[in-house]
């Protein structure tokens, strides 16, 4: 069976949502995202495409982060999904994520190092016939984040890099994840976001789960139409991998800062 790693955990997790910089005390960010993806093909163990994936996903998610202290931010995410995998369809709330991010160091240059811990709780009914739609177990994500306010080489912008270890519940293998976001401001109101997500499994995997790897890219444009209000439009594409579905699709997000 396909690993279908995109169905687990955060999903569109924190695409420029949970950056390394903590939110100021009593300040809140709410991001509502609609993402629609599909995968007519899957990638085999050798990384070659093969038809017959039969995977579709529509996800509506609400991500919230609020400053508890100036150095600590509380985060949460609730997702509703309509997924089809191998002819099996599930619709409803898929997961609830709860966590916190705290700043460890802040340098004079503006570079910040943070740590984040998140528990990912499944809300779907576990189906033994197709456990890839829901493992039925909680996952635990620990990550180290670095925020760099300067761009790359001569380009303006910022970078946010995150290295994570995710312990999977049940028989699924654990994951090592690396997420990178590069933001390029075009003007005061327009921001280009280029993002990459890499996932590699480690440890023991028991049937029906298997080891997999995935590299996914997201390109988007964010428009600030009012103070603290933004709209983001983007495209999602699986770039490479093994034993996963080859997703492609689009997303639209509304950001509100309070």
PAZAPA-4460 file (N, C-alpha, C; in steps of 0.05 Angstrom, whole numbers, plus 32768, in hexadecimal, padded with zeros to 4 digits):
% residues 258
    n_x    n_y    n_z   ca_x   ca_y   ca_z    c_x    c_y    c_z   seq   type   mol
   8011   7FE8   8000   8000   8000   8000   8012   8019   8000     1      X     A
   8007   802E   7FF5   8016   8047   7FF4   8019   8053   8010     2      X     A
   802F   805F   8014   8033   806D   802E   8021   8085   8030     3      X     A
   801D   8093   801A   800B   80AA   8019   8010   80BD   8031     4      X     A
   8029   80C5   8033   8031   80D5   804B   8022   80EF   804D     5      X     A
   8018   80F9   8037   800A   8113   8038   7FF1   8112   8048     6      X     A
   7FE6   80FA   804E   7FCE   80F8   805D   7FD3   80FA   807B     7      X     A
   7FEC   80F8   8083   7FF2   80F7   80A0   7FF9   8112   80AA     8      X     A
   7FF5   8115   80C4   8000   812C   80D2   7FF5   8146   80C9     9      X     A
   8007   815A   80C7   7FFF   8175   80C2   7FF5   8178   80A5    10      X     A
   7FFD   8169   8093   7FF5   816C   8077   8001   8185   806B    11      X     A
   7FF2   819A   8067   7FFE   81B3   805D   8009   81C2   8074    12      X     A
   8011   81B5   8086   801A   81BA   80A0   8020   81D6   80A5    13      X     A
   8036   81DE   80A2   803B   81F9   80AA   8049   8207   8094    14      X     A
   803D   8209   807D   8048   8217   8067   8049   8235   806E    15      X     A
   8060   823E   8077   8064   8259   807F   8052   8262   8095    16      X     A
   8047   824E   80A3   8035   8255   80BA   8045   8257   80D3    17      X     A
   8050   8240   80DC   805F   823F   80F5   807D   8245   80EF    18      X     A
   8084   825E   80EC   809F   8266   80E7   80AF   8266   8101    19      X     A
   80C9   826A   80FF   80DA   8269   8116   80D6   8281   8129    20      X     A
   80CC   8297   811E   80C8   82AF   812F   80AF   82AC   8141    21      X     A
   80B1   82B0   815B   809A   82AE   816C   8087   82C6   8168    22      X     A
   806E   82C2   816D   805B   82D8   816B   805B   82E7   8185    23      X     A
   8058   8302   8184   8059   8312   819C   8042   830B   81AF    24      X     A
   8045   8310   81C8   8031   8309   81DC   8016   8316   81D5    25      X     A
   8002   8306   81D7   7FE6   830E   81D2   7FE0   8314   81B5    26      X     A
   7FF2   830F   81A3   7FED   8311   8186   7FE6   82F6   817B    27      X     A
   7FD3   82F6   8168   7FC8   82DD   815D   7FC8   82DD   813F    28      X     A
   7FCE   82C6   8133   7FCC   82C2   8116   7FBA   82AB   8110    29      X     A
   7FA7   82AF   80FE   7F94   829A   80F5   7F97   8298   80D7    30      X     A
   7F9D   827F   80CE   7F9F   8279   80B1   7F8B   8263   80AA    31      X     A
   7F79   826A   8098   7F65   8256   808E   7F6E   824E   8072    32      X     A
   7F71   8234   806C   7F7B   822B   8053   7F6A   8216   8047    33      X     A
   7F64   8219   802D   7F57   8205   801D   7F6B   81FA   8009    34      X     A
   7F70   81E0   8009   7F83   81D3   7FF7   7F75   81BC   7FE9    35      X     A
   7F79   81BA   7FCF   7F6E   81A4   7FBF   7F84   8198   7FAF    36      X     A
   7F89   817E   7FB4   7F9F   816F   7FA6   7F94   8155   7F9C    37      X     A
   7FA3   814A   7F89   7F9D   8130   7F7E   7FB6   8122   7F74    38      X     A
   7FB4   8108   7F70   7FCC   80F9   7F68   7FC3   80E1   7F57    39      X     A
   7FC4   80E5   7F3C   7FBE   80CE   7F2B   7FD4   80B9   7F2B    40      X     A
   7FED   80C2   7F32   8004   80B0   7F32   800F   80AD   7F4E    41      X     A
   801E   8098   7F52   802D   8094   7F6A   804A   8090   7F62    42      X     A
   805C   8093   7F76   8079   808F   7F71   8081   8075   7F7E    43      X     A
   808D   8063   7F6F   8095   8049   7F78   80AD   804B   7F8B    44      X     A
   80B6   8034   7F94   80CE   8033   7FA6   80E6   803E   7F98    45      X     A
   80E8   803C   7F7E   80FE   8047   7F6F   80FB   8064   7F67    46      X     A
   80E3   8070   7F6E   80DE   808C   7F68   80D1   8090   7F4D    47      X     A
   80C9   807B   7F3F   80BD   807E   7F24   809F   8080   7F27    48      X     A
   8092   8091   7F16   8075   8094   7F17   8067   807B   7F0C    49      X     A
   8050   8075   7F18   803F   805F   7F0F   8022   8067   7F14    50      X     A
   8011   8062   7F02   7FF5   806A   7F04   7FE6   805A   7F19    51      X     A
   7FCD   8062   7F1D   7FBB   8053   7F2E   7FBB   805C   7F4B    52      X     A
   7FC5   8074   7F51   7FC5   807D   7F6D   7FA9   8081   7F77    53      X     A
   7F98   808E   7F67   7F7C   8092   7F70   7F79   80A2   7F89    54      X     A
   7F89   80B7   7F8C   7F89   80C7   7FA4   7F80   80E3   7F9F    55      X     A
   7F6D   80ED   7FAF   7F63   8108   7FAE   7F5F   8112   7FCA    56      X     A
   7F64   812C   7FCE   7F61   8138   7FE9   7F58   8155   7FE7    57      X     A
   7F44   815B   7FF6   7F3B   8177   7FFB   7F3E   817C   8019    58      X     A
   7F4D   8191   8020   7F51   8196   803C   7F4B   81B3   8042    59      X     A
   7F3C   81B7   8058   7F37   81D2   8063   7F42   81D2   807F    60      X     A
   7F55   81E4   8084   7F63   81E4   809D   7F64   8200   80A9    61      X     A
   7F63   8201   80C3   7F66   821A   80D2   7F7E   8218   80E4    62      X     A
   7F91   822A   80E0   7FAA   822A   80F0   7FA9   8243   8101    63      X     A
   7FB0   8240   811B   7FAF   8256   812E   7FC9   8256   813E    64      X     A
   7FD5   826E   8141   7FEB   8271   8154   7FE7   828B   8163    65      X     A
   7FEE   828A   817D   7FEB   82A1   818D   8002   82A4   81A1    66      X     A
   800B   82BC   81A6   8021   82C1   81B7   8019   82BE   81D4    67      X     A
   8023   82AA   81E2   801E   82A6   81FE   8031   82B8   820E    68      X     A
   804A   82B7   8206   805E   82C9   8210   806D   82D4   81F8    69      X     A
   807E   82E8   81FC   808D   82F3   81E5   80A0   82DE   81D9    70      X     A
   80A8   82CA   81E8   80BA   82B5   81DE   80AC   829B   81D8    71      X     A
   8093   8298   81DF   8085   827F   81DB   806A   8283   81CD    72      X     A
   8065   8273   81B9   804D   8274   81A9   803E   825A   81AA    73      X     A
   8024   825B   81AF   8014   8243   81AF   8008   8240   8194    74      X     A
   8006   8227   818A   7FFD   8222   816F   7FE8   820B   816F    75      X     A
   7FD6   820D   815C   7FC2   81F8   8159   7FB8   81F7   813C    76      X     A
   7FAF   81E0   8133   7FA5   81DD   8118   7F90   81C7   8117    77      X     A
   7F79   81CE   810A   7F63   81BB   8107   7F5E   81B8   80E9    78      X     A
   7F5C   819F   80E0   7F59   819A   80C3   7F41   8188   80BE    79      X     A
   7F32   8190   80A9   7F1C   8180   809E   7F25   8176   8082    80      X     A
   7F21   815C   807D   7F29   8151   8063   7F14   8140   8056    81      X     A
   7F14   8141   803C   7F05   812E   802C   7F1A   8120   801A    82      X     A
   7F1F   8106   8020   7F35   80F8   8013   7F2B   80DE   8006    83      X     A
   7F37   80D8   7FF0   7F32   80BF   7FE2   7F4C   80B1   7FDD    84      X     A
   7F50   8099   7FE7   7F68   808A   7FE4   7F62   806D   7FDE    85      X     A
   7F69   8065   7FC6   7F64   8049   7FBF   7F47   8042   7FBE    86      X     A
   7F36   8056   7FB8   7F19   8051   7FB7   7F0B   8054   7FD2    87      X     A
   7F1A   8058   7FE8   7F0E   805B   8002   7F0D   8079   8008    88      X     A
   7EF5   8083   800E   7EF0   809F   8013   7EEA   80A4   8030    89      X     A
   7EF6   80BA   803B   7EF0   80C3   8056   7EEC   80E1   8055    90      X     A
   7ED9   80EB   8064   7ED3   8107   8065   7ECD   810F   8082    91      X     A
   7EDA   8124   808B   7ED6   812E   80A6   7EF0   813A   80B2    92      X     A
   7EEF   8140   80CB   7F07   814B   80D8   7F1C   8135   80D9    93      X     A
   7F34   813D   80D1   7F4A   8129   80CE   7F5E   812A   80E5    94      X     A
   7F63   8142   80F0   7F78   8144   8104   7F78   815E   8113    95      X     A
   7F82   815E   812B   7F85   8175   813C   7FA2   8176   8145    96      X     A
   7FB0   818C   8141   7FCC   818F   8149   7FCD   81A5   815E    97      X     A
   7FDC   819F   8174   7FE0   81B2   818A   7FFD   81B2   8191    98      X     A
   8008   81CB   8195   8024   81CC   819B   802D   81E8   81A4    99      X     A
   8047   81EB   81A7   8052   8204   81B0   806E   8208   81A4   100      X     A
   8075   8221   819F   808F   8228   8194   809C   823D   81A6   101      X     A
   80B5   8239   81AC   80C3   824C   81BE   80DD   8254   81B2   102      X     A
   80E4   826D   81B5   80FD   8278   81AB   8114   8270   81BE   103      X     A
   8129   8264   81B2   8141   825D   81C2   8156   8272   81C1   104      X     A
   815C   827D   81A9   8170   8292   81A7   8167   82A6   8192   105      X     A
   816E   82C0   8197   816A   82D5   8184   8184   82E4   8181   106      X     A
   818E   82E5   8168   81A8   82F2   8163   81A3   830F   815A   107      X     A
   81B9   831F   815D   81B7   833B   8155   81AF   833F   8138   108      X     A
   81B7   832C   8127   81B0   832E   810B   8192   832A   8106   109      X     A
   8184   8320   811A   8168   831A   8116   8162   82FC   8113   110      X     A
   8177   82ED   810F   8174   82D0   810D   8169   82C5   8127   111      X     A
   8156   82B2   8125   814A   82A7   813D   814A   8288   813B   112      X     A
   814F   827B   8151   814E   825E   8154   8138   8257   8167   113      X     A
   8126   8246   815F   810F   823E   8170   810C   8220   8171   114      X     A
   80FD   8216   8184   80F6   81FA   8186   80D7   81F8   8188   115      X     A
   80CD   81E2   817D   80B0   81DF   817C   80A9   81C2   8181   116      X     A
   8093   81BE   8190   8089   81A3   8196   806B   81A3   8190   117      X     A
   8062   818E   8181   8046   818C   8179   803D   816F   817C   118      X     A
   8024   816C   8185   8017   8152   8185   8001   8153   8170   119      X     A
   8000   813E   815F   7FED   813D   8149   7FD9   8127   814F   120      X     A
   7FC1   812F   8154   7FAC   811C   815D   7F99   8115   8146   121      X     A
   7F96   80FB   8140   7F83   80F4   812A   7F66   80F6   8134   122      X     A
   7F55   8100   8122   7F39   8102   8128   7F28   80F0   8117   123      X     A
   7F35   80E2   8104   7F27   80CF   80F3   7F25   80B4   8100   124      X     A
   7F10   80A6   80F8   7F0D   808A   8100   7F22   8079   80F3   125      X     A
   7F2F   8068   8103   7F44   8056   80F8   7F36   803F   80E8   126      X     A
   7F3F   803C   80CF   7F34   8027   80BE   7F4A   8012   80B8   127      X     A
   7F47   7FFA   80C4   7F5C   7FE5   80BE   7F5F   7FDF   80A1   128      X     A
   7F49   7FE2   8091   7F4B   7FDB   8075   7F5B   7FF0   8065   129      X     A
   7F5D   8009   806F   7F6C   801D   8062   7F78   8030   8077   130      X     A
   7F8C   8026   8086   7F97   8036   809C   7FA6   804E   8093   131      X     A
   7FAC   8050   8079   7FBB   8068   8070   7FAB   8081   8071   132      X     A
   7F90   807F   8072   7F80   8097   8075   7F80   80A1   8092   133      X     A
   7F86   808F   80A5   7F88   8097   80C1   7F96   8081   80D0   134      X     A
   7FAC   8087   80DD   7FBB   8073   80EC   7FAE   806D   8106   135      X     A
   7F9D   8080   8110   7F90   807B   812A   7FA1   8081   8142   136      X     A
   7FB9   808C   813D   7FCC   8091   8153   7FD6   80AE   8151   137      X     A
   7FDE   80B8   8168   7FE9   80D3   816A   8006   80D3   8160   138      X     A
   800E   80E9   8154   802A   80ED   814C   8036   8104   815D   139      X     A
   8050   8103   8160   805E   8118   8170   8074   8124   815F   140      X     A
   8074   813E   815C   8087   814C   814B   8098   815F   815B   141      X     A
   80B2   815B   815A   80C5   816D   8167   80D7   8179   8151   142      X     A
   80DA   8194   8151   80EA   81A0   813C   80FA   81B8   8146   143      X     A
   8110   81BD   8138   8121   81D4   813C   811E   81E6   8125   144      X     A
   811A   8200   812A   8114   8214   8115   8129   822A   8115   145      X     A
   812F   8233   80FD   8141   824A   80FA   8134   825E   80E7   146      X     A
   8132   8277   80F0   8128   828C   80DF   813E   82A0   80D9   147      X     A
   8141   82A6   80BF   8156   82B8   80B6   8149   82CF   80A7   148      X     A
   814B   82E8   80B2   813D   82FE   80A6   814A   8308   808C   149      X     A
   8162   82FF   8085   816F   8308   806D   816A   82F3   8057   150      X     A
   816B   82FC   803E   8167   82EB   8027   817F   82DA   8021   151      X     A
   817E   82CC   800A   8193   82BB   8001   81A4   82CB   7FEC   152      X     A
   81BE   82CC   7FF1   81D1   82DB   7FE0   81C7   82F8   7FDD   153      X     A
   81C2   8300   7FC4   81BA   831C   7FBF   819C   8320   7FC0   154      X     A
   818D   830B   7FC3   8170   830D   7FC3   8165   8316   7FDE   155      X     A
   8150   8327   7FDE   8143   832F   7FF7   8131   8319   8001   156      X     A
   8128   831C   801A   8114   8309   8024   811D   82FC   803E   157      X     A
   8111   82E5   8045   8117   82D7   805E   8116   82B9   8058   158      X     A
   8123   82AA   806A   8122   828D   8068   811A   8282   8084   159      X     A
   810C   826C   8082   8103   825D   809B   8108   8240   8096   160      X     A
   811A   8234   80A5   8120   8218   80A2   8119   8208   80BC   161      X     A
   810E   81F0   80B8   8105   81E0   80CF   810E   81C3   80CB   162      X     A
   811A   81B8   80E0   8123   819C   80E0   8113   818E   80F6   163      X     A
   8105   8179   80EF   80F2   816C   8102   80F6   814E   8103   164      X     A
   80F0   8143   811A   80ED   8126   811D   80D0   8121   8126   165      X     A
   80C2   8110   8117   80A6   810A   811D   80A3   80ED   8124   166      X     A
   809B   80E8   813D   8096   80CD   8147   807A   80C5   8140   167      X     A
   8076   80B1   812F   805C   80A8   8127   8052   8092   8139   168      X     A
   8038   8094   813F   802C   8080   8150   8026   8066   8140   169      X     A
   8022   8050   814E   801A   8038   8141   8031   802B   8131   170      X     A
   802B   8020   811A   803F   8011   810A   804C   8022   80F5   171      X     A
   8045   803B   80F2   8051   804C   80DE   806E   8053   80E6   172      X     A
   8080   8057   80D2   809B   805F   80D9   809D   807C   80E1   173      X     A
   80B1   8082   80F0   80B6   809E   80F8   80C0   80AE   80DF   174      X     A
   80C0   80C8   80E2   80C8   80D9   80CC   80DC   80EE   80D4   175      X     A
   80EF   80F3   80C2   8100   810B   80C5   80F8   811E   80AF   176      X     A
   80F3   8137   80B7   80E8   814B   80A4   80FA   8164   80A4   177      X     A
   80FC   816F   808B   810A   8188   8088   80F9   819B   8077   178      X     A
   80F1   81B1   8082   80E0   81C5   8074   80EF   81DF   8071   179      X     A
   80ED   81EA   8059   80FB   8203   8053   80E8   8216   8045   180      X     A
   80E7   822F   804F   80D7   8244   8043   80E9   825B   803C   181      X     A
   80E5   8266   8024   80F4   827E   801C   80DF   8292   8013   182      X     A
   80DE   82A9   8020   80CB   82BE   801A   80D9   82D5   800C   183      X     A
   80CE   82DD   7FF5   80DA   82F3   7FE5   80C5   8309   7FE3   184      X     A
   80C9   8320   7FEF   80B6   8336   7FED   80B8   8344   7FD2   185      X     A
   80A2   8346   7FC4   80A2   8355   7FAA   809C   8373   7FAF   186      X     A
   808C   8378   7FC4   8085   8393   7FCC   807B   8392   7FE8   187      X     A
   8070   83A8   7FF3   8065   83A7   800E   804D   8395   8010   188      X     A
   803F   8390   7FFA   8026   8380   7FFA   8028   8365   7FEE   189      X     A
   803E   835E   7FE0   8040   8345   7FD2   8059   8336   7FDB   190      X     A
   8055   831C   7FE1   806A   830B   7FEB   8069   82F0   7FDC   191      X     A
   8080   82E7   7FD1   8082   82CD   7FC5   808D   82BA   7FDA   192      X     A
   8081   82A2   7FDC   8089   828E   7FEF   8091   8275   7FDF   193      X     A
   80AA   826C   7FE2   80B4   8253   7FD6   80BB   8240   7FEC   194      X     A
   80AE   8229   7FEB   80B0   8216   8002   80B6   81FA   7FF9   195      X     A
   80C6   81EC   8009   80CC   81D0   8004   80C8   81C0   801D   196      X     A
   80BE   81A8   801A   80BA   8195   8030   80C6   817A   8029   197      X     A
   80D8   8171   8039   80E5   8157   8035   80DF   8145   804D   198      X     A
   80D6   812D   8047   80D0   8119   805B   80DD   80FF   8055   199      X     A
   80EB   80F3   8069   80F8   80D9   8066   80F1   80C8   807F   200      X     A
   80E8   80B0   807A   80E1   809F   8091   80F9   8090   809C   201      X     A
   80F8   808B   80B6   810D   807D   80C4   8100   8069   80D8   202      X     A
   8110   8057   80E2   8106   8044   80F6   80F7   802D   80EA   203      X     A
   80E6   8021   80FA   80D8   8009   80F3   80BD   8010   80E6   204      X     A
   80B7   8002   80D0   809D   8004   80C3   8090   7FE9   80C1   205      X     A
   8078   7FE6   80CB   806A   7FCD   80CA   8052   7FCF   80B7   206      X     A
   804C   7FB9   80AA   8036   7FB8   8097   801C   7FC1   80A4   207      X     A
   800B   7FD0   8095   800D   7FD6   8079   801E   7FEF   8072   208      X     A
   802C   7FFA   8086   803D   8011   8081   8058   8009   8076   209      X     A
   8065   801B   8067   807F   8017   805C   808F   8030   805E   210      X     A
   80A9   802E   8058   80BA   8046   8058   80B5   8056   803E   211      X     A
   80B8   8070   8040   80B3   8082   8029   80C4   809B   802C   212      X     A
   80C6   80AA   8017   80D3   80C4   8018   80C4   80D7   8005   213      X     A
   80C5   80F0   800B   80B5   8103   7FFB   80C3   811E   7FFB   214      X     A
   80C3   812B   7FE3   80CB   8147   7FE0   80B4   8156   7FD2   215      X     A
   80AA   816A   7FE0   8093   8179   7FD6   809A   8196   7FD5   216      X     A
   8090   81A3   7FC0   8095   81C0   7FBD   807B   81CF   7FBC   217      X     A
   807B   81E8   7FC7   8064   81F9   7FC7   806D   8215   7FBF   218      X     A
   8060   8220   7FAB   8066   823B   7FA2   804C   824C   7FA5   219      X     A
   804E   8263   7FB2   8035   8272   7FB7   803C   8290   7FB7   220      X     A
   8026   829F   7FB5   8027   82BD   7FB5   8014   82C7   7FCA   221      X     A
   801D   82D8   7FDB   800C   82E3   7FF1   8009   8301   7FED   222      X     A
   7FF0   8309   7FEE   7FE8   8325   7FEB   7FDD   8331   8004   223      X     A
   7FE8   8347   800D   7FDE   8355   8025   7FCA   836A   801B   224      X     A
   7FB1   8366   8020   7F9C   8379   8016   7F92   838C   802B   225      X     A
   7F9A   8388   8044   7F94   8399   805B   7FA7   8393   8071   226      X     A
   7FAA   83A6   8084   7FBD   83A0   809A   7FB5   8386   80A9   227      X     A
   7FC8   8374   80AA   7FC4   835A   80B8   7FB2   8347   80A9   228      X     A
   7FAC   834C   8090   7F9B   833A   8080   7FA9   8333   8066   229      X     A
   7FAA   8319   8060   7FB9   830F   8049   7FA9   82F9   803B   230      X     A
   7FAD   82F7   8021   7FA3   82E0   8011   7FBB   82D3   8003   231      X     A
   7FBB   82B8   8005   7FD1   82A9   7FF9   7FC6   8295   7FE4   232      X     A
   7FD2   8295   7FCD   7FCB   8281   7FB8   7FE4   8272   7FB0   233      X     A
   7FE2   8257   7FAE   7FFA   8248   7FA8   7FF4   822E   7F9A   234      X     A
   800A   8221   7F91   8009   8207   7F84   801B   81F4   7F93   235      X     A
   8012   81DA   7F94   8020   81C5   7FA3   8028   81AF   7F8F   236      X     A
   8040   81A5   7F92   8049   8190   7F80   805D   817D   7F8E   237      X     A
   8058   8163   7F8D   806C   8150   7F95   8082   814F   7F81   238      X     A
   809B   8154   7F89   80B1   8156   7F77   80BF   813B   7F72   239      X     A
   80C2   812C   7F88   80CE   8111   7F86   80C7   8102   7F9F   240      X     A
   80CE   80E8   7F9F   80C9   80D8   7FB6   80C8   80BA   7FAF   241      X     A
   80BF   80AB   7FC2   80BD   808E   7FBF   80A7   8083   7FD1   242      X     A
   8096   8072   7FC6   807F   8066   7FD5   806C   807B   7FE0   243      X     A
   8066   808F   7FCF   8053   80A4   7FD6   8042   80AA   7FBE   244      X     A
   802C   80B8   7FC3   801C   80C2   7FAD   8029   80DC   7FA3   245      X     A
   8026   80E1   7F88   8032   80F8   7F7C   801D   810E   7F7A   246      X     A
   801C   811F   7F8F   8007   8133   7F92   800D   814C   7F82   247      X     A
   7FF8   8158   7F79   7FF9   8173   7F6D   7FDE   8180   7F73   248      X     A
   7FDF   819B   7F76   7FC6   81A9   7F7B   7FCA   81C6   7F81   249      X     A
   7FB7   81D2   7F8F   7FB8   81EF   7F94   7FAD   81F4   7FB0   250      X     A
   7FB4   820C   7FBA   7FAA   8215   7FD4   7FA3   8232   7FD3   251      X     A
   7F91   823A   7FE5   7F8A   8255   7FEA   7F87   8259   8008   252      X     A
   7F94   826E   8012   7F94   8273   802F   7F8C   8290   8035   253      X     A
   7F7F   8294   804B   7F78   82AE   8056   7F86   82B1   8071   254      X     A
   7F96   82C6   8074   7FA5   82CB   808C   7F99   82E3   809A   255      X     A
   7F95   82E1   80B5   7F8B   82F7   80C5   7F9C   82F9   80DE   256      X     A
   7FA7   8311   80E3   7FB7   8316   80FB   7FA7   8328   810E   257      X     A
   7FA7   8322   8127   7F98   8331   813B   7FAB   833B   8151   258      X     A
***
